[in-house]
Amino acid sequence: MLVTKIRYVQEGEKLPWWLGLAYWEWSRPVAVCYPIPLNLLIRWSRNVYFWVKASHRPDWLANRLQEAHDAGFHKGIMHELRTQAEWLKLMK
């Protein structure tokens, strides 16, 4: 069997008995359908693809930038606390 039985089904259109829903096309209101045993495999592989794509770990550069941001933020807070302490000493 040649896998060329991909069918785009509009909303409200009736599905043939041998087609199953694989996924909804996000850019337009269309369902993508494949023959019934194949639609589950296509849906599963697509879900795995997007799960892997969305759950990546940050790379070295992103970690270094976050560490630098946190260090600068902490340094700024400490500077502000020292400045306030000096003002309080002058006010006494």
C-alpha positions, 0 to 999 in steps of 0.5 A: 500500500502506498502512503498517499492517502493523506486527506485534508478535511474541512470542519463539518465534512464527513469522514470516510470509514477508513480514515482517522484523525491524525492532527488538526492543522494549526494554521487553518481550520483543517483536520489532517487524516490518514488511514486508520492504523497509520493515523495513530502512528503519525499522531504519536510521532508528531506529539513526540516531535513537539515534546522533544522540541519544547522540552530542550535544556538551556545551552551553556550561553543561556546559563552564563547569561542567567548567572551574570544577570543574577550576579548583577542583580545581587550586586545592585541590591547590595549596593543599594543596601550599603547606600541606605546604611550610609544615609542612616548613619549620616542622619543620626 
